[in-house]
């Protein structure tokens, strides 16, 4: 989940305490059980843990009392209206659960469900507002996701952090793997310390095939969904 308005000084999301409160407000374990039978990996970062140069960051942790105290310290003891929380259709249930947990601590938001092409265009053109769910299945290493989601010139990035930009630019030409790791870790640690994102999880991506299926289309040709449908065969009844 991205805090689109976090650099707007008039927005509550510009306060690190508010962003941190949001992270502590959501019961990720319960949502993971409901949506993924507990198989998704909870994380404190947006870089897959198996990627090269990924910094292992623990989840912020579910603590609604701490979330409420952080909001009080930030001047929002009664909470605030957070506007829209946008998502594409497949992840609407997850976002609804997140919005419900945010409401418990006083962060009031409404789910906005959009067609995938529409939300991706709005995110790329930076016309989306408030909160928005993002995700990626791109292969690569930590720099791949940092370039897309943390570097200010990234196609899907809402961050404008001069330190992150400088470290990212420096690591591009760094040939020493250890020095490059230090730079990429600094970027991930700063994003974590500043609560620049609300990490959800590394998706379990559960798929199933029913008992009537003779030849399943799941996982064919390294494709996660069931396809092509012409290859799915049913058992004769």
TORFI-286504 format. One record per residue (C-alpha): x, y, z; residue in three letters. Coordinates in steps of 0.1 Angstrom, whole numbers. Layout:
REM residues N
{atom {X; Y; Z}; 'ALA'}
...
//
This chain:
REM residues 237
{atom {0; 0; 0}; 'UNK'}
{atom {14; 34; -10}; 'UNK'}
{atom {8; 67; 8}; 'UNK'}
{atom {3; 88; -23}; 'UNK'}
{atom {-1; 122; -5}; 'UNK'}
{atom {29; 117; 19}; 'UNK'}
{atom {48; 147; 5}; 'UNK'}
{atom {18; 171; 8}; 'UNK'}
{atom {24; 191; 40}; 'UNK'}
{atom {-14; 195; 44}; 'UNK'}
{atom {-19; 157; 44}; 'UNK'}
{atom {-19; 136; 76}; 'UNK'}
{atom {2; 111; 57}; 'UNK'}
{atom {31; 136; 56}; 'UNK'}
{atom {37; 127; 93}; 'UNK'}
{atom {59; 96; 98}; 'UNK'}
{atom {39; 88; 130}; 'UNK'}
{atom {7; 86; 110}; 'UNK'}
{atom {22; 63; 84}; 'UNK'}
{atom {36; 42; 112}; 'UNK'}
{atom {3; 41; 129}; 'UNK'}
{atom {-14; 28; 98}; 'UNK'}
{atom {12; 0; 96}; 'UNK'}
{atom {5; -10; 133}; 'UNK'}
{atom {-33; -8; 128}; 'UNK'}
{atom {-37; -37; 104}; 'UNK'}
{atom {-39; -73; 116}; 'UNK'}
{atom {-19; -88; 88}; 'UNK'}
{atom {-18; -122; 103}; 'UNK'}
{atom {-56; -125; 104}; 'UNK'}
{atom {-60; -112; 69}; 'UNK'}
{atom {-33; -136; 57}; 'UNK'}
{atom {-52; -165; 73}; 'UNK'}
{atom {-85; -154; 57}; 'UNK'}
{atom {-71; -147; 22}; 'UNK'}
{atom {-41; -171; 19}; 'UNK'}
{atom {-47; -198; 45}; 'UNK'}
{atom {-17; -182; 62}; 'UNK'}
{atom {7; -191; 34}; 'UNK'}
{atom {17; -155; 24}; 'UNK'}
{atom {50; -142; 39}; 'UNK'}
{atom {45; -111; 61}; 'UNK'}
{atom {73; -86; 56}; 'UNK'}
{atom {84; -51; 66}; 'UNK'}
{atom {97; -42; 31}; 'UNK'}
{atom {86; -43; -5}; 'UNK'}
{atom {115; -63; -18}; 'UNK'}
{atom {111; -101; -21}; 'UNK'}
{atom {133; -117; 6}; 'UNK'}
{atom {149; -141; -19}; 'UNK'}
{atom {160; -112; -42}; 'UNK'}
{atom {197; -104; -43}; 'UNK'}
{atom {205; -74; -21}; 'UNK'}
{atom {172; -77; -3}; 'UNK'}
{atom {174; -64; 33}; 'UNK'}
{atom {155; -87; 57}; 'UNK'}
{atom {130; -64; 74}; 'UNK'}
{atom {105; -77; 100}; 'UNK'}
{atom {68; -66; 98}; 'UNK'}
{atom {60; -35; 118}; 'UNK'}
{atom {36; -56; 139}; 'UNK'}
{atom {-1; -54; 148}; 'UNK'}
{atom {-5; -31; 177}; 'UNK'}
{atom {-37; -10; 175}; 'UNK'}
{atom {-30; 7; 209}; 'UNK'}
{atom {3; 19; 197}; 'UNK'}
{atom {-13; 30; 165}; 'UNK'}
{atom {-38; 51; 184}; 'UNK'}
{atom {-11; 66; 205}; 'UNK'}
{atom {9; 75; 175}; 'UNK'}
{atom {-21; 92; 160}; 'UNK'}
{atom {-27; 111; 192}; 'UNK'}
{atom {10; 122; 193}; 'UNK'}
{atom {6; 135; 157}; 'UNK'}
{atom {-24; 155; 166}; 'UNK'}
{atom {-51; 132; 154}; 'UNK'}
{atom {-66; 118; 186}; 'UNK'}
{atom {-100; 115; 169}; 'UNK'}
{atom {-85; 101; 137}; 'UNK'}
{atom {-91; 116; 103}; 'UNK'}
{atom {-107; 111; 69}; 'UNK'}
{atom {-82; 95; 47}; 'UNK'}
{atom {-101; 97; 14}; 'UNK'}
{atom {-100; 68; -11}; 'UNK'}
{atom {-81; 36; -9}; 'UNK'}
{atom {-78; 23; -45}; 'UNK'}
{atom {-72; -12; -57}; 'UNK'}
{atom {-78; -33; -88}; 'UNK'}
{atom {-106; -58; -86}; 'UNK'}
{atom {-87; -91; -77}; 'UNK'}
{atom {-74; -75; -44}; 'UNK'}
{atom {-106; -58; -33}; 'UNK'}
{atom {-112; -82; -4}; 'UNK'}
{atom {-77; -76; 9}; 'UNK'}
{atom {-81; -38; 7}; 'UNK'}
{atom {-115; -39; 23}; 'UNK'}
{atom {-100; -58; 53}; 'UNK'}
{atom {-72; -32; 55}; 'UNK'}
{atom {-97; -3; 54}; 'UNK'}
{atom {-118; -20; 82}; 'UNK'}
{atom {-87; -23; 105}; 'UNK'}
{atom {-77; 13; 98}; 'UNK'}
{atom {-112; 25; 108}; 'UNK'}
{atom {-108; 8; 142}; 'UNK'}
{atom {-80; 32; 151}; 'UNK'}
{atom {-97; 62; 135}; 'UNK'}
{atom {-83; 63; 100}; 'UNK'}
{atom {-114; 65; 79}; 'UNK'}
{atom {-111; 55; 42}; 'UNK'}
{atom {-133; 42; 14}; 'UNK'}
{atom {-124; 14; -10}; 'UNK'}
{atom {-123; 24; -46}; 'UNK'}
{atom {-123; -6; -69}; 'UNK'}
{atom {-108; 1; -104}; 'UNK'}
{atom {-102; -20; -135}; 'UNK'}
{atom {-66; -30; -137}; 'UNK'}
{atom {-56; -10; -168}; 'UNK'}
{atom {-73; 21; -153}; 'UNK'}
{atom {-55; 19; -119}; 'UNK'}
{atom {-21; 12; -135}; 'UNK'}
{atom {-25; 41; -158}; 'UNK'}
{atom {-36; 64; -129}; 'UNK'}
{atom {-6; 53; -108}; 'UNK'}
{atom {18; 58; -137}; 'UNK'}
{atom {4; 92; -145}; 'UNK'}
{atom {3; 101; -108}; 'UNK'}
{atom {-34; 111; -110}; 'UNK'}
{atom {-43; 86; -82}; 'UNK'}
{atom {-48; 101; -47}; 'UNK'}
{atom {-47; 92; -10}; 'UNK'}
{atom {-39; 54; -7}; 'UNK'}
{atom {-34; 29; -34}; 'UNK'}
{atom {-25; -8; -36}; 'UNK'}
{atom {5; -16; -58}; 'UNK'}
{atom {23; -48; -66}; 'UNK'}
{atom {48; -64; -89}; 'UNK'}
{atom {58; -98; -102}; 'UNK'}
{atom {89; -85; -120}; 'UNK'}
{atom {120; -106; -117}; 'UNK'}
{atom {154; -91; -109}; 'UNK'}
{atom {171; -80; -77}; 'UNK'}
{atom {164; -54; -51}; 'UNK'}
{atom {174; -26; -75}; 'UNK'}
{atom {147; -37; -99}; 'UNK'}
{atom {119; -29; -73}; 'UNK'}
{atom {137; 2; -59}; 'UNK'}
{atom {139; 17; -94}; 'UNK'}
{atom {102; 12; -100}; 'UNK'}
{atom {88; 20; -66}; 'UNK'}
{atom {113; 41; -46}; 'UNK'}
{atom {134; 61; -71}; 'UNK'}
{atom {117; 94; -77}; 'UNK'}
{atom {118; 89; -115}; 'UNK'}
{atom {105; 54; -113}; 'UNK'}
{atom {74; 46; -133}; 'UNK'}
{atom {54; 35; -103}; 'UNK'}
{atom {71; 55; -75}; 'UNK'}
{atom {54; 81; -53}; 'UNK'}
{atom {86; 88; -33}; 'UNK'}
{atom {106; 119; -36}; 'UNK'}
{atom {136; 113; -13}; 'UNK'}
{atom {169; 129; -23}; 'UNK'}
{atom {189; 105; -2}; 'UNK'}
{atom {173; 75; -19}; 'UNK'}
{atom {177; 90; -53}; 'UNK'}
{atom {214; 97; -46}; 'UNK'}
{atom {221; 61; -33}; 'UNK'}
{atom {202; 46; -62}; 'UNK'}
{atom {221; 66; -88}; 'UNK'}
{atom {254; 57; -71}; 'UNK'}
{atom {247; 19; -70}; 'UNK'}
{atom {240; 19; -107}; 'UNK'}
{atom {277; 23; -115}; 'UNK'}
{atom {291; 5; -84}; 'UNK'}
{atom {310; -26; -95}; 'UNK'}
{atom {319; -38; -60}; 'UNK'}
{atom {290; -61; -49}; 'UNK'}
{atom {296; -54; -13}; 'UNK'}
{atom {296; -17; -17}; 'UNK'}
{atom {265; -20; -39}; 'UNK'}
{atom {248; -40; -12}; 'UNK'}
{atom {255; -13; 14}; 'UNK'}
{atom {238; 13; -8}; 'UNK'}
{atom {208; -8; -16}; 'UNK'}
{atom {204; -18; 20}; 'UNK'}
{atom {205; 19; 31}; 'UNK'}
{atom {177; 27; 7}; 'UNK'}
{atom {155; -1; 21}; 'UNK'}
{atom {163; 7; 57}; 'UNK'}
{atom {155; 44; 52}; 'UNK'}
{atom {121; 36; 36}; 'UNK'}
{atom {114; 13; 65}; 'UNK'}
{atom {125; 38; 92}; 'UNK'}
{atom {104; 65; 76}; 'UNK'}
{atom {74; 42; 70}; 'UNK'}
{atom {72; 52; 34}; 'UNK'}
{atom {51; 21; 26}; 'UNK'}
{atom {25; -1; 42}; 'UNK'}
{atom {39; -35; 31}; 'UNK'}
{atom {12; -62; 28}; 'UNK'}
{atom {30; -95; 21}; 'UNK'}
{atom {48; -116; -4}; 'UNK'}
{atom {18; -131; -21}; 'UNK'}
{atom {12; -169; -16}; 'UNK'}
{atom {-8; -168; -49}; 'UNK'}
{atom {-29; -199; -42}; 'UNK'}
{atom {-44; -218; -71}; 'UNK'}
{atom {-64; -250; -72}; 'UNK'}
{atom {-75; -277; -96}; 'UNK'}
{atom {-108; -296; -91}; 'UNK'}
{atom {-113; -333; -90}; 'UNK'}
{atom {-130; -333; -125}; 'UNK'}
{atom {-98; -320; -141}; 'UNK'}
{atom {-78; -346; -160}; 'UNK'}
{atom {-50; -323; -173}; 'UNK'}
{atom {-47; -291; -154}; 'UNK'}
{atom {-37; -258; -169}; 'UNK'}
{atom {-20; -246; -137}; 'UNK'}
{atom {17; -238; -138}; 'UNK'}
{atom {20; -247; -175}; 'UNK'}
{atom {49; -229; -192}; 'UNK'}
{atom {58; -211; -160}; 'UNK'}
{atom {24; -193; -160}; 'UNK'}
{atom {8; -191; -126}; 'UNK'}
{atom {-28; -190; -137}; 'UNK'}
{atom {-48; -218; -154}; 'UNK'}
{atom {-41; -213; -191}; 'UNK'}
{atom {-44; -218; -220}; 'UNK'}
{atom {-79; -230; -215}; 'UNK'}
{atom {-77; -251; -247}; 'UNK'}
{atom {-52; -274; -228}; 'UNK'}
{atom {-74; -280; -198}; 'UNK'}
{atom {-90; -314; -200}; 'UNK'}
{atom {-118; -328; -179}; 'UNK'}
{atom {-123; -364; -169}; 'UNK'}
{atom {-151; -383; -187}; 'UNK'}
{atom {-181; -387; -164}; 'UNK'}
//
